Amino acid sequence: MGFLLAPEVLTAEARDQAALGASADHHGAVDAFLAKRPPECHRPGLTSGIDAPEHGEARYDQPNVQSYITAGGTVPQLADADDPVIAMMAADKASGALGIELLEYGPGWARTRMVVRHDMVNGHSISHGGLIFSLADTAFACACNSWGPATVAAGCDIVFVAAARAGDQLEAHAQVRARYGRSGIYDVTVSRGAEVIAEFRGRSHQLRE
């Protein structure tokens, strides 16, 4: 299962093409996309500062084959297929298996969403903490990789504030706090509507090329 695309993240062009059934050979389009990976970990036009843009300034299609195939069997045109976050999420089987959706992201920030399924609860009938951690970790990964170079976690901490239960829709909002050398600090708030469920802090490390 691939990483899931939140429907609202599709570009207008992609929605129009989906409605018209614009792609005749979705298998060829899928194969061509999956063969592509960013030749360089760089996103032209993005600043290197730590301030995030206003939400909505940078939205991207996610390369999940399952979510792109419409009822007519077509695949909308993918936008910015060489983006490093898109390439990373295309290979993220774990997030896809958990049903995590990427809602939006930009330089240094990201939002993800997950619905707590019945097979995600523990023996106390509340969401397993490790899965809430995974939702936050995916948002963290998208935020710290949004600058371009491949970046991984050097360490993470989480504080559980309230319990989540089966059927709850959770969102994680990751935001950069500091970048220094090849390292960074990011905070992620996991919420259910206006209620905070968990607070996560991740420390990132940029890999050498």
C-alpha positions as CSV (number, residue, x, y, z in Angstrom):
1,M,0.0,0.0,0.0
2,G,1.4,3.4,-0.9
3,F,1.2,6.7,0.9
4,L,-2.2,8.2,0.8
5,L,-3.2,11.5,-0.8
6,A,-5.7,13.8,0.9
7,P,-8.2,14.7,-1.9
8,E,-7.9,18.4,-1.1
9,V,-4.2,18.4,-2.0
10,L,-4.7,17.6,-5.6
11,T,-3.9,20.5,-7.9
12,A,-6.7,22.1,-9.9
13,E,-5.1,20.7,-13.1
14,A,-5.0,17.2,-11.7
15,R,-8.6,17.4,-10.6
16,D,-9.7,18.6,-14.0
17,Q,-7.7,15.8,-15.7
18,A,-9.2,13.3,-13.4
19,A,-12.7,14.5,-14.2
20,L,-12.1,14.3,-17.9
21,G,-10.3,10.9,-17.8
22,A,-7.3,12.5,-19.4
23,S,-4.8,9.6,-19.1
24,A,-5.2,6.6,-21.4
25,D,-2.3,4.5,-20.1
26,H,-2.2,4.7,-16.3
27,H,0.2,1.7,-16.0
28,G,2.7,3.4,-18.2
29,A,2.4,6.7,-16.2
30,V,2.8,4.8,-12.9
31,D,5.9,2.9,-14.1
32,A,7.4,6.1,-15.4
33,F,6.8,7.9,-12.2
34,L,8.1,5.2,-9.9
35,A,11.3,5.1,-11.9
36,K,12.0,8.7,-11.2
37,R,14.0,9.9,-8.2
38,P,15.4,13.4,-7.6
39,P,18.8,13.7,-9.3
40,E,19.7,16.2,-6.6
41,C,18.2,16.9,-3.2
42,H,17.3,20.5,-4.0
43,R,14.0,22.4,-4.4
44,P,14.6,25.5,-6.6
45,G,13.1,28.7,-5.3
46,L,12.8,27.8,-1.7
47,T,14.5,30.0,0.9
48,S,16.9,28.6,3.5
49,G,15.5,30.6,6.4
50,I,13.6,28.9,9.2
51,D,10.4,30.8,8.8
52,A,7.6,28.8,7.3
53,P,5.2,30.3,4.7
54,E,1.6,30.8,5.3
55,H,-0.3,27.5,5.0
56,G,-1.6,26.9,1.5
57,E,1.4,28.4,-0.3
58,A,3.0,25.1,-1.2
59,R,0.8,22.1,-1.9
60,Y,1.9,19.0,-3.9
61,D,0.4,15.9,-5.3
62,Q,1.4,12.7,-3.5
63,P,2.6,9.8,-5.7
64,N,0.4,7.1,-4.4
65,V,-0.8,5.0,-7.3
66,Q,-3.9,3.7,-5.5
67,S,-5.2,7.2,-4.7
68,Y,-4.6,8.6,-8.2
69,I,-6.6,6.0,-10.1
70,T,-10.1,7.3,-10.7
71,A,-13.3,5.4,-11.2
72,G,-12.6,5.5,-14.9
73,G,-9.2,3.9,-14.4
74,T,-7.1,7.0,-15.2
75,V,-4.2,8.7,-13.5
76,P,-4.2,12.5,-13.2
77,Q,-1.0,14.4,-14.2
78,L,1.4,14.4,-11.3
79,A,2.8,17.8,-10.2
80,D,6.5,18.4,-9.3
81,A,7.4,14.7,-9.4
82,D,11.0,15.4,-8.7
83,D,10.3,16.9,-5.3
84,P,12.3,15.2,-2.6
85,V,9.4,14.9,-0.2
86,I,7.3,13.3,-2.9
87,A,10.0,10.8,-3.7
88,M,10.5,10.0,-0.1
89,M,6.8,9.4,0.6
90,A,6.4,7.3,-2.6
91,A,8.7,4.8,-0.9
92,D,7.1,5.1,2.6
93,K,5.3,1.8,3.0
94,A,4.8,2.2,6.8
95,S,2.9,5.4,6.6
96,G,0.8,4.0,3.8
97,A,-0.1,1.0,5.8
98,L,-1.3,3.2,8.6
99,G,-3.5,5.3,6.3
100,I,-1.5,8.5,7.0
101,E,-2.3,11.3,4.6
102,L,-0.1,14.3,3.9
103,L,-2.4,17.3,3.8
104,E,0.1,20.0,2.9
105,Y,3.7,21.1,3.5
106,G,6.2,23.8,2.8
107,P,9.7,24.8,3.8
108,G,10.1,23.6,7.4
109,W,6.5,22.6,8.1
110,A,4.0,19.9,7.3
111,R,0.6,18.6,8.3
112,T,-0.5,15.0,8.2
113,R,-3.7,13.2,9.1
114,M,-4.7,9.7,10.3
115,V,-7.9,8.1,11.4
116,V,-7.6,5.7,14.3
117,R,-8.8,2.3,13.2
118,H,-10.1,-0.5,15.4
119,D,-6.9,-2.4,14.9
120,M,-4.9,0.5,16.2
121,V,-6.2,0.4,19.8
122,N,-4.4,-1.2,22.7
123,G,-5.7,-3.3,25.6
124,H,-7.2,-0.2,27.3
125,S,-9.3,0.5,24.2
126,I,-7.4,3.7,23.4
127,S,-5.0,4.4,20.5
128,H,-1.7,2.7,20.8
129,G,0.9,5.4,21.6
130,G,3.4,4.1,19.0
131,L,0.9,4.8,16.2
132,I,0.3,8.4,17.4
133,F,4.1,8.7,17.4
134,S,4.2,7.4,13.8
135,L,1.7,10.1,12.7
136,A,3.9,12.8,14.3
137,D,7.1,11.3,13.0
138,T,5.7,11.3,9.4
139,A,4.9,15.0,9.7
140,F,8.4,15.6,11.1
141,A,10.0,13.7,8.2
142,C,8.1,15.8,5.7
143,A,9.0,19.0,7.4
144,C,12.7,18.3,7.8
145,N,13.1,16.9,4.3
146,S,11.3,19.9,2.7
147,W,14.5,21.9,2.4
148,G,16.0,19.4,-0.1
149,P,18.9,17.3,1.3
150,A,18.0,13.8,2.6
151,T,17.5,14.2,6.4
152,V,16.8,11.6,9.1
153,A,15.8,11.6,12.8
154,A,18.6,11.8,15.3
155,G,16.2,11.6,18.2
156,C,12.6,12.1,19.2
157,D,10.5,12.6,22.3
158,I,6.8,12.6,22.8
159,V,4.4,13.6,25.6
160,F,0.9,12.1,25.5
161,V,-1.6,14.7,26.7
162,A,-5.0,13.0,26.1
163,A,-6.2,9.6,24.9
164,A,-7.5,9.0,21.3
165,R,-9.9,6.3,20.5
166,A,-11.1,4.3,17.5
167,G,-12.7,6.5,14.9
168,D,-10.9,9.7,16.0
169,Q,-9.4,11.8,13.2
170,L,-6.0,13.0,14.3
171,E,-3.8,15.7,12.7
172,A,-0.1,16.4,13.2
173,H,1.4,19.8,12.5
174,A,5.2,19.9,12.3
175,Q,7.1,23.2,12.5
176,V,10.8,23.9,12.4
177,R,12.2,25.6,15.6
178,A,15.9,25.9,14.7
179,R,18.4,24.8,12.1
180,Y,22.1,24.8,12.7
181,G,24.8,23.1,10.6
182,R,23.3,19.8,9.4
183,S,21.0,19.6,12.4
184,G,17.5,20.8,13.2
185,I,14.8,20.9,15.9
186,Y,11.2,20.5,15.0
187,D,8.0,20.5,17.2
188,V,4.9,18.5,16.2
189,T,1.5,18.9,17.8
190,V,-1.0,16.0,17.4
191,S,-4.6,17.2,17.8
192,R,-8.1,16.0,17.5
193,G,-9.9,19.1,16.4
194,A,-9.0,21.8,18.9
195,E,-7.8,19.3,21.6
196,V,-4.2,18.5,21.9
197,I,-3.5,14.7,22.0
198,A,0.3,14.7,22.1
199,E,3.4,17.0,21.8
200,F,6.4,15.6,19.9
201,R,9.9,17.1,19.5
202,G,12.3,15.7,16.8
203,R,15.9,16.3,16.2
204,S,17.0,16.0,12.6
205,H,20.3,15.2,11.0
206,Q,21.1,15.9,7.3
207,L,23.0,13.1,5.6
208,R,26.2,13.7,3.8
209,E,25.8,13.5,0.0
